[in-house]
Amino acid sequence: MILHNCRCSLATPNDSEFYTIPYINKKLNVGLSAGFYVTSVKEVAYNTFNNKIQLFKDPDQFLRKKCRYMSD
């Protein structure tokens, strides 16, 4: 499986799609699969204090954005 990272603009905070075509030839031994994953967060853990996670929150912007697509 090949995994790629890409830059993207996020329309929704979390979204994913995955497609599979089991067979693409007459012998039924070759197939395709591809997927796409997008996520974003508005709060990030930055420390712990007294065994509690300290979070940095920004309601106006996404602090972390991640976009990946996969192909096989």
Gaussian input, Z-matrix of N, CA and C with variables (Angstrom, degrees):
# hf/3-21g

backbone

0 1
 N
 C     1     B1
 C     2     B2     1     A1
 N     3     B3     2     A2     1     D1
 C     4     B4     3     A3     2     D2
 C     5     B5     4     A4     3     D3
 N     6     B6     5     A5     4     D4
 C     7     B7     6     A6     5     D5
 C     8     B8     7     A7     6     D6
 N     9     B9     8     A8     7     D7
 C    10    B10     9     A9     8     D8
 C    11    B11    10    A10     9     D9
 N    12    B12    11    A11    10    D10
 C    13    B13    12    A12    11    D11
 C    14    B14    13    A13    12    D12
 N    15    B15    14    A14    13    D13
 C    16    B16    15    A15    14    D14
 C    17    B17    16    A16    15    D15
 N    18    B18    17    A17    16    D16
 C    19    B19    18    A18    17    D17
 C    20    B20    19    A19    18    D18
 N    21    B21    20    A20    19    D19
 C    22    B22    21    A21    20    D20
 C    23    B23    22    A22    21    D21
 N    24    B24    23    A23    22    D22
 C    25    B25    24    A24    23    D23
 C    26    B26    25    A25    24    D24
 N    27    B27    26    A26    25    D25
 C    28    B28    27    A27    26    D26
 C    29    B29    28    A28    27    D27
 N    30    B30    29    A29    28    D28
 C    31    B31    30    A30    29    D29
 C    32    B32    31    A31    30    D30
 N    33    B33    32    A32    31    D31
 C    34    B34    33    A33    32    D32
 C    35    B35    34    A34    33    D33
 N    36    B36    35    A35    34    D34
 C    37    B37    36    A36    35    D35
 C    38    B38    37    A37    36    D36
 N    39    B39    38    A38    37    D37
 C    40    B40    39    A39    38    D38
 C    41    B41    40    A40    39    D39
 N    42    B42    41    A41    40    D40
 C    43    B43    42    A42    41    D41
 C    44    B44    43    A43    42    D42
 N    45    B45    44    A44    43    D43
 C    46    B46    45    A45    44    D44
 C    47    B47    46    A46    45    D45
 N    48    B48    47    A47    46    D46
 C    49    B49    48    A48    47    D47
 C    50    B50    49    A49    48    D48
 N    51    B51    50    A50    49    D49
 C    52    B52    51    A51    50    D50
 C    53    B53    52    A52    51    D51
 N    54    B54    53    A53    52    D52
 C    55    B55    54    A54    53    D53
 C    56    B56    55    A55    54    D54
 N    57    B57    56    A56    55    D55
 C    58    B58    57    A57    56    D56
 C    59    B59    58    A58    57    D57
 N    60    B60    59    A59    58    D58
 C    61    B61    60    A60    59    D59
 C    62    B62    61    A61    60    D60
 N    63    B63    62    A62    61    D61
 C    64    B64    63    A63    62    D62
 C    65    B65    64    A64    63    D63
 N    66    B66    65    A65    64    D64
 C    67    B67    66    A66    65    D65
 C    68    B68    67    A67    66    D66
 N    69    B69    68    A68    67    D67
 C    70    B70    69    A69    68    D68
 C    71    B71    70    A70    69    D69
 N    72    B72    71    A71    70    D70
 C    73    B73    72    A72    71    D71
 C    74    B74    73    A73    72    D72
 N    75    B75    74    A74    73    D73
 C    76    B76    75    A75    74    D74
 C    77    B77    76    A76    75    D75
 N    78    B78    77    A77    76    D76
 C    79    B79    78    A78    77    D77
 C    80    B80    79    A79    78    D78
 N    81    B81    80    A80    79    D79
 C    82    B82    81    A81    80    D80
 C    83    B83    82    A82    81    D81
 N    84    B84    83    A83    82    D82
 C    85    B85    84    A84    83    D83
 C    86    B86    85    A85    84    D84
 N    87    B87    86    A86    85    D85
 C    88    B88    87    A87    86    D86
 C    89    B89    88    A88    87    D87
 N    90    B90    89    A89    88    D88
 C    91    B91    90    A90    89    D89
 C    92    B92    91    A91    90    D90
 N    93    B93    92    A92    91    D91
 C    94    B94    93    A93    92    D92
 C    95    B95    94    A94    93    D93
 N    96    B96    95    A95    94    D94
 C    97    B97    96    A96    95    D95
 C    98    B98    97    A97    96    D96
 N    99    B99    98    A98    97    D97
 C   100   B100    99    A99    98    D98
 C   101   B101   100   A100    99    D99
 N   102   B102   101   A101   100   D100
 C   103   B103   102   A102   101   D101
 C   104   B104   103   A103   102   D102
 N   105   B105   104   A104   103   D103
 C   106   B106   105   A105   104   D104
 C   107   B107   106   A106   105   D105
 N   108   B108   107   A107   106   D106
 C   109   B109   108   A108   107   D107
 C   110   B110   109   A109   108   D108
 N   111   B111   110   A110   109   D109
 C   112   B112   111   A111   110   D110
 C   113   B113   112   A112   111   D111
 N   114   B114   113   A113   112   D112
 C   115   B115   114   A114   113   D113
 C   116   B116   115   A115   114   D114
 N   117   B117   116   A116   115   D115
 C   118   B118   117   A117   116   D116
 C   119   B119   118   A118   117   D117
 N   120   B120   119   A119   118   D118
 C   121   B121   120   A120   119   D119
 C   122   B122   121   A121   120   D120
 N   123   B123   122   A122   121   D121
 C   124   B124   123   A123   122   D122
 C   125   B125   124   A124   123   D123
 N   126   B126   125   A125   124   D124
 C   127   B127   126   A126   125   D125
 C   128   B128   127   A127   126   D126
 N   129   B129   128   A128   127   D127
 C   130   B130   129   A129   128   D128
 C   131   B131   130   A130   129   D129
 N   132   B132   131   A131   130   D130
 C   133   B133   132   A132   131   D131
 C   134   B134   133   A133   132   D132
 N   135   B135   134   A134   133   D133
 C   136   B136   135   A135   134   D134
 C   137   B137   136   A136   135   D135
 N   138   B138   137   A137   136   D136
 C   139   B139   138   A138   137   D137
 C   140   B140   139   A139   138   D138
 N   141   B141   140   A140   139   D139
 C   142   B142   141   A141   140   D140
 C   143   B143   142   A142   141   D141
 N   144   B144   143   A143   142   D142
 C   145   B145   144   A144   143   D143
 C   146   B146   145   A145   144   D144
 N   147   B147   146   A146   145   D145
 C   148   B148   147   A147   146   D146
 C   149   B149   148   A148   147   D147
 N   150   B150   149   A149   148   D148
 C   151   B151   150   A150   149   D149
 C   152   B152   151   A151   150   D150
 N   153   B153   152   A152   151   D151
 C   154   B154   153   A153   152   D152
 C   155   B155   154   A154   153   D153
 N   156   B156   155   A155   154   D154
 C   157   B157   156   A156   155   D155
 C   158   B158   157   A157   156   D156
 N   159   B159   158   A158   157   D157
 C   160   B160   159   A159   158   D158
 C   161   B161   160   A160   159   D159
 N   162   B162   161   A161   160   D160
 C   163   B163   162   A162   161   D161
 C   164   B164   163   A163   162   D162
 N   165   B165   164   A164   163   D163
 C   166   B166   165   A165   164   D164
 C   167   B167   166   A166   165   D165
 N   168   B168   167   A167   166   D166
 C   169   B169   168   A168   167   D167
 C   170   B170   169   A169   168   D168
 N   171   B171   170   A170   169   D169
 C   172   B172   171   A171   170   D170
 C   173   B173   172   A172   171   D171
 N   174   B174   173   A173   172   D172
 C   175   B175   174   A174   173   D173
 C   176   B176   175   A175   174   D174
 N   177   B177   176   A176   175   D175
 C   178   B178   177   A177   176   D176
 C   179   B179   178   A178   177   D177
 N   180   B180   179   A179   178   D178
 C   181   B181   180   A180   179   D179
 C   182   B182   181   A181   180   D180
 N   183   B183   182   A182   181   D181
 C   184   B184   183   A183   182   D182
 C   185   B185   184   A184   183   D183
 N   186   B186   185   A185   184   D184
 C   187   B187   186   A186   185   D185
 C   188   B188   187   A187   186   D186
 N   189   B189   188   A188   187   D187
 C   190   B190   189   A189   188   D188
 C   191   B191   190   A190   189   D189
 N   192   B192   191   A191   190   D190
 C   193   B193   192   A192   191   D191
 C   194   B194   193   A193   192   D192
 N   195   B195   194   A194   193   D193
 C   196   B196   195   A195   194   D194
 C   197   B197   196   A196   195   D195
 N   198   B198   197   A197   196   D196
 C   199   B199   198   A198   197   D197
 C   200   B200   199   A199   198   D198
 N   201   B201   200   A200   199   D199
 C   202   B202   201   A201   200   D200
 C   203   B203   202   A202   201   D201
 N   204   B204   203   A203   202   D202
 C   205   B205   204   A204   203   D203
 C   206   B206   205   A205   204   D204
 N   207   B207   206   A206   205   D205
 C   208   B208   207   A207   206   D206
 C   209   B209   208   A208   207   D207
 N   210   B210   209   A209   208   D208
 C   211   B211   210   A210   209   D209
 C   212   B212   211   A211   210   D210
 N   213   B213   212   A212   211   D211
 C   214   B214   213   A213   212   D212
 C   215   B215   214   A214   213   D213

   B1=1.4483
   B2=1.5200
   B3=1.2993
   B4=1.4600
   B5=1.5271
   B6=1.3275
   B7=1.4581
   B8=1.5190
   B9=1.3122
   B10=1.4630
   B11=1.5228
   B12=1.3196
   B13=1.4563
   B14=1.5198
   B15=1.3204
   B16=1.4594
   B17=1.5185
   B18=1.3106
   B19=1.4630
   B20=1.5183
   B21=1.3265
   B22=1.4564
   B23=1.5191
   B24=1.3052
   B25=1.4537
   B26=1.5201
   B27=1.3110
   B28=1.4494
   B29=1.5134
   B30=1.3146
   B31=1.4602
   B32=1.5234
   B33=1.3309
   B34=1.4617
   B35=1.5230
   B36=1.3295
   B37=1.4701
   B38=1.5263
   B39=1.3211
   B40=1.4581
   B41=1.5196
   B42=1.3132
   B43=1.4542
   B44=1.5176
   B45=1.3290
   B46=1.4594
   B47=1.5189
   B48=1.2971
   B49=1.4619
   B50=1.5168
   B51=1.3225
   B52=1.4571
   B53=1.5171
   B54=1.3134
   B55=1.4566
   B56=1.5257
   B57=1.3295
   B58=1.4617
   B59=1.5219
   B60=1.3164
   B61=1.4691
   B62=1.5243
   B63=1.3409
   B64=1.4667
   B65=1.5299
   B66=1.3301
   B67=1.4658
   B68=1.5183
   B69=1.3410
   B70=1.4646
   B71=1.5244
   B72=1.3188
   B73=1.4637
   B74=1.5252
   B75=1.3501
   B76=1.4656
   B77=1.5249
   B78=1.3285
   B79=1.4677
   B80=1.5311
   B81=1.3019
   B82=1.4697
   B83=1.5316
   B84=1.3339
   B85=1.4628
   B86=1.5312
   B87=1.3163
   B88=1.4562
   B89=1.5259
   B90=1.3403
   B91=1.4622
   B92=1.5127
   B93=1.3030
   B94=1.4595
   B95=1.5234
   B96=1.3172
   B97=1.4672
   B98=1.5223
   B99=1.3152
   B100=1.4645
   B101=1.5227
   B102=1.3192
   B103=1.4570
   B104=1.5040
   B105=1.3334
   B106=1.4548
   B107=1.5192
   B108=1.3238
   B109=1.4642
   B110=1.5158
   B111=1.3251
   B112=1.4612
   B113=1.5223
   B114=1.3186
   B115=1.4592
   B116=1.5273
   B117=1.3187
   B118=1.4571
   B119=1.5252
   B120=1.3256
   B121=1.4638
   B122=1.5249
   B123=1.3197
   B124=1.4584
   B125=1.5182
   B126=1.3387
   B127=1.4527
   B128=1.5287
   B129=1.3444
   B130=1.4539
   B131=1.5185
   B132=1.3356
   B133=1.4632
   B134=1.5243
   B135=1.3228
   B136=1.4637
   B137=1.5211
   B138=1.3582
   B139=1.4532
   B140=1.5246
   B141=1.3197
   B142=1.4569
   B143=1.5245
   B144=1.3390
   B145=1.4610
   B146=1.5236
   B147=1.3349
   B148=1.4772
   B149=1.5298
   B150=1.3342
   B151=1.4657
   B152=1.5292
   B153=1.3136
   B154=1.4637
   B155=1.5196
   B156=1.3141
   B157=1.4610
   B158=1.5263
   B159=1.3266
   B160=1.4631
   B161=1.5261
   B162=1.3189
   B163=1.4592
   B164=1.5202
   B165=1.3163
   B166=1.4580
   B167=1.5263
   B168=1.3302
   B169=1.4592
   B170=1.5223
   B171=1.3187
   B172=1.4604
   B173=1.5246
   B174=1.3213
   B175=1.4678
   B176=1.5259
   B177=1.3279
   B178=1.4660
   B179=1.5212
   B180=1.3304
   B181=1.4670
   B182=1.5141
   B183=1.3339
   B184=1.4550
   B185=1.5214
   B186=1.3188
   B187=1.4608
   B188=1.5225
   B189=1.3095
   B190=1.4634
   B191=1.5209
   B192=1.3338
   B193=1.4578
   B194=1.5177
   B195=1.3015
   B196=1.4546
   B197=1.5122
   B198=1.3111
   B199=1.4582
   B200=1.5211
   B201=1.3280
   B202=1.4677
   B203=1.5227
   B204=1.3157
   B205=1.4567
   B206=1.5233
   B207=1.3234
   B208=1.4662
   B209=1.5165
   B210=1.3016
   B211=1.4591
   B212=1.5263
   B213=1.2879
   B214=1.4624
   B215=1.5120
   A1=108.90
   A2=116.52
   A3=123.04
   A4=107.59
   A5=116.96
   A6=122.18
   A7=108.42
   A8=117.40
   A9=122.05
   A10=109.78
   A11=116.63
   A12=122.42
   A13=108.30
   A14=116.78
   A15=119.81
   A16=109.14
   A17=116.46
   A18=120.90
   A19=107.95
   A20=115.72
   A21=117.72
   A22=109.64
   A23=116.02
   A24=121.05
   A25=106.65
   A26=115.95
   A27=120.18
   A28=111.30
   A29=115.40
   A30=119.96
   A31=110.33
   A32=116.96
   A33=121.91
   A34=107.79
   A35=117.84
   A36=119.87
   A37=113.69
   A38=118.52
   A39=121.43
   A40=109.75
   A41=116.01
   A42=120.29
   A43=108.66
   A44=116.95
   A45=120.68
   A46=109.35
   A47=115.12
   A48=123.20
   A49=107.82
   A50=117.26
   A51=121.64
   A52=108.38
   A53=116.41
   A54=122.14
   A55=109.59
   A56=116.11
   A57=121.70
   A58=108.75
   A59=115.70
   A60=122.43
   A61=104.77
   A62=117.93
   A63=119.49
   A64=113.94
   A65=118.04
   A66=119.91
   A67=109.49
   A68=116.03
   A69=119.49
   A70=112.10
   A71=116.37
   A72=118.83
   A73=109.67
   A74=116.21
   A75=120.98
   A76=112.66
   A77=118.55
   A78=121.01
   A79=112.54
   A80=117.29
   A81=123.67
   A82=112.59
   A83=115.48
   A84=118.70
   A85=113.47
   A86=118.31
   A87=122.09
   A88=108.84
   A89=116.33
   A90=120.55
   A91=111.32
   A92=116.17
   A93=123.01
   A94=109.64
   A95=115.20
   A96=120.04
   A97=108.24
   A98=115.60
   A99=121.45
   A100=108.31
   A101=115.12
   A102=119.28
   A103=111.20
   A104=115.29
   A105=122.51
   A106=108.06
   A107=117.17
   A108=122.13
   A109=109.57
   A110=117.05
   A111=122.72
   A112=108.28
   A113=117.15
   A114=120.86
   A115=109.90
   A116=115.72
   A117=121.29
   A118=108.54
   A119=116.20
   A120=121.12
   A121=109.96
   A122=114.95
   A123=120.89
   A124=111.83
   A125=117.67
   A126=121.26
   A127=109.14
   A128=115.51
   A129=122.19
   A130=108.73
   A131=116.58
   A132=120.80
   A133=108.65
   A134=117.47
   A135=119.89
   A136=113.28
   A137=118.85
   A138=120.49
   A139=109.06
   A140=116.49
   A141=121.57
   A142=108.35
   A143=115.49
   A144=121.74
   A145=106.96
   A146=116.23
   A147=121.99
   A148=111.61
   A149=116.03
   A150=123.46
   A151=113.78
   A152=117.33
   A153=122.16
   A154=108.82
   A155=114.85
   A156=120.61
   A157=109.65
   A158=116.20
   A159=122.98
   A160=107.27
   A161=116.98
   A162=121.69
   A163=110.92
   A164=115.23
   A165=121.50
   A166=106.37
   A167=117.34
   A168=121.92
   A169=109.98
   A170=115.11
   A171=121.30
   A172=107.60
   A173=118.70
   A174=120.44
   A175=114.37
   A176=117.08
   A177=119.96
   A178=114.45
   A179=118.34
   A180=119.64
   A181=110.45
   A182=115.55
   A183=121.59
   A184=108.86
   A185=117.36
   A186=121.39
   A187=112.13
   A188=116.61
   A189=120.60
   A190=108.16
   A191=115.51
   A192=121.96
   A193=108.33
   A194=117.02
   A195=120.64
   A196=109.28
   A197=115.38
   A198=122.50
   A199=107.60
   A200=117.10
   A201=120.91
   A202=109.68
   A203=115.43
   A204=119.29
   A205=107.92
   A206=114.49
   A207=121.11
   A208=109.06
   A209=116.13
   A210=120.85
   A211=109.03
   A212=114.77
   A213=120.17
   A214=109.67
   D1=137.06
   D2=178.82
   D3=-102.02
   D4=130.27
   D5=-177.85
   D6=-119.04
   D7=128.39
   D8=-177.07
   D9=-124.24
   D10=145.22
   D11=170.70
   D12=-102.99
   D13=147.87
   D14=179.87
   D15=-146.98
   D16=155.61
   D17=172.92
   D18=-86.95
   D19=142.44
   D20=-178.15
   D21=-152.82
   D22=158.73
   D23=170.23
   D24=-97.82
   D25=138.37
   D26=-172.71
   D27=-99.67
   D28=120.35
   D29=175.63
   D30=-84.76
   D31=-34.34
   D32=178.09
   D33=-128.23
   D34=154.17
   D35=-177.94
   D36=-62.28
   D37=-41.38
   D38=-178.69
   D39=-139.47
   D40=130.66
   D41=-179.88
   D42=-156.75
   D43=146.65
   D44=176.21
   D45=-153.49
   D46=149.78
   D47=176.95
   D48=-141.55
   D49=144.96
   D50=176.05
   D51=-144.30
   D52=131.08
   D53=-177.52
   D54=-124.28
   D55=142.88
   D56=177.21
   D57=-135.66
   D58=131.38
   D59=170.00
   D60=-115.95
   D61=104.70
   D62=-171.18
   D63=-61.52
   D64=-40.26
   D65=-177.32
   D66=-137.73
   D67=132.77
   D68=178.56
   D69=-120.92
   D70=6.30
   D71=178.00
   D72=-132.09
   D73=171.01
   D74=-176.55
   D75=-71.33
   D76=-26.78
   D77=179.38
   D78=-78.55
   D79=-8.30
   D80=178.50
   D81=58.52
   D82=41.61
   D83=178.82
   D84=-125.01
   D85=1.33
   D86=178.94
   D87=-126.52
   D88=133.12
   D89=178.68
   D90=-137.95
   D91=174.92
   D92=179.88
   D93=-130.09
   D94=148.81
   D95=170.03
   D96=-147.71
   D97=145.85
   D98=-179.66
   D99=-151.60
   D100=148.57
   D101=179.93
   D102=-146.65
   D103=162.31
   D104=-178.37
   D105=-142.80
   D106=135.98
   D107=-176.82
   D108=-138.11
   D109=130.02
   D110=178.99
   D111=-132.31
   D112=133.74
   D113=176.02
   D114=-145.71
   D115=155.87
   D116=176.11
   D117=-152.96
   D118=152.56
   D119=179.99
   D120=-134.89
   D121=151.10
   D122=177.47
   D123=-108.64
   D124=3.68
   D125=174.52
   D126=-140.29
   D127=142.55
   D128=-176.28
   D129=-133.04
   D130=133.67
   D131=175.43
   D132=-74.12
   D133=132.04
   D134=-178.71
   D135=-126.00
   D136=-12.82
   D137=-176.69
   D138=-165.49
   D139=167.70
   D140=169.37
   D141=-124.60
   D142=145.44
   D143=178.13
   D144=-143.00
   D145=122.56
   D146=-176.01
   D147=52.47
   D148=45.73
   D149=179.84
   D150=60.54
   D151=26.08
   D152=175.21
   D153=-123.57
   D154=138.07
   D155=-178.63
   D156=-75.24
   D157=132.65
   D158=174.61
   D159=-94.65
   D160=127.54
   D161=-177.20
   D162=-113.10
   D163=139.31
   D164=170.35
   D165=-98.76
   D166=124.62
   D167=-177.51
   D168=-120.18
   D169=139.84
   D170=173.59
   D171=-137.90
   D172=103.04
   D173=-176.75
   D174=-71.36
   D175=-12.83
   D176=-175.57
   D177=-90.80
   D178=-18.61
   D179=-178.18
   D180=-148.63
   D181=159.68
   D182=175.50
   D183=-79.02
   D184=131.12
   D185=-179.42
   D186=-88.03
   D187=-29.29
   D188=179.28
   D189=-139.02
   D190=130.62
   D191=178.32
   D192=-125.82
   D193=138.81
   D194=179.78
   D195=-140.64
   D196=134.43
   D197=-179.01
   D198=-137.38
   D199=127.83
   D200=178.91
   D201=-138.61
   D202=149.48
   D203=169.31
   D204=-133.42
   D205=148.82
   D206=-176.07
   D207=-126.84
   D208=148.46
   D209=174.85
   D210=-144.94
   D211=149.61
   D212=-178.63
   D213=-141.05

